[in-house]
Amino acid sequence: MNNAFQPSGNEVKHAAFQEHRRSGRMKSSQGVIIAALVSGGIAMTRNELATATGLPLSSICGRCRELLDLGSIDVAGMTADKPARQKLQLTEKGRALALAAAEGVAS
């Protein structure tokens, strides 16, 4: 019988999350979501963001949670379908981030 240490599922998830943060991919995913909200010009659901960006829904949900916590996006309302889904939009802080990123690209 193999008695080698096996990390728990939560330990694996935490390690993967920390690696994702260190790699810088997390911030680029946040930028993709902000860009999609800018280009769409309207509030979008997480499913619509996944379709627009090509990112998996699981990535969209995590990055949207981070952006909500940072105050870069907020909930604009709910959809009328069942189940109701949140419509997300940029805040002033999010628009300033998008503008700063656009100016950085243009320079």
ZAMARGU-4260 file (C-alpha; in steps of 0.2 Angstrom, whole numbers, plus 5000, padded with zeros to 4 digits):
<rodrens>
0) 5000/5000/5000 | 5006/5017/4995 | 5007/5029/5010 | 5014/5044/5001 | 5006/5060/5005
5) 4992/5065/4994 | 4986/5083/4995 | 4967/5086/4998 | 4956/5094/4985 | 4956/5110/4993
10) 4975/5110/4995 | 4977/5107/4976 | 4964/5121/4972 | 4973/5133/4983 | 4990/5129/4975
15) 4983/5131/4958 | 4975/5148/4963 | 4991/5154/4970 | 5000/5149/4954 | 4987/5158/4943
20) 4990/5174/4953 | 5009/5172/4952 | 5008/5169/4933 | 4999/5186/4929 | 4985/5177/4920
25) 4973/5183/4933 | 4975/5201/4929 | 4974/5198/4910 | 4958/5188/4912 | 4951/5203/4922
30) 4956/5215/4908 | 4947/5204/4895 | 4931/5205/4905 | 4933/5224/4906 | 4937/5225/4887
35) 4921/5215/4883 | 4910/5226/4894 | 4918/5242/4886 | 4915/5235/4868 | 4898/5228/4871
40) 4893/5245/4878 | 4879/5237/4888 | 4877/5227/4904 | 4880/5208/4901 | 4878/5192/4911
45) 4892/5180/4915 | 4886/5168/4901 | 4886/5183/4888 | 4904/5187/4894 | 4909/5169/4892
50) 4902/5169/4874 | 4910/5186/4870 | 4927/5183/4877 | 4929/5164/4873 | 4934/5161/4892
55) 4926/5147/4901 | 4911/5151/4912 | 4921/5145/4927 | 4935/5158/4924 | 4922/5172/4920
60) 4913/5169/4937 | 4929/5170/4947 | 4936/5185/4938 | 4919/5194/4940 | 4919/5190/4958
65) 4936/5198/4960 | 4931/5213/4949 | 4915/5215/4960 | 4926/5215/4976 | 4938/5228/4968
70) 4923/5239/4964 | 4927/5239/4945 | 4910/5231/4940 | 4893/5231/4949 | 4876/5223/4946
75) 4865/5233/4935 | 4850/5222/4937 | 4843/5205/4933 | 4837/5196/4918 | 4819/5192/4916
80) 4822/5173/4911 | 4821/5159/4924 | 4833/5157/4933 | 4836/5176/4934 | 4854/5181/4930
85) 4864/5196/4936 | 4868/5209/4922 | 4885/5217/4926 | 4892/5234/4921 | 4907/5244/4923
90) 4908/5257/4937 | 4917/5273/4936 | 4933/5264/4943 | 4931/5251/4929 | 4929/5264/4915
95) 4945/5273/4922 | 4954/5256/4921 | 4949/5253/4903 | 4953/5271/4898 | 4971/5269/4906
100) 4973/5253/4898 | 4968/5260/4881 | 4980/5275/4883 | 4994/5263/4888 | 4991/5253/4871
105) 4990/5269/4861 | 5006/5276/4868
</rodrens>
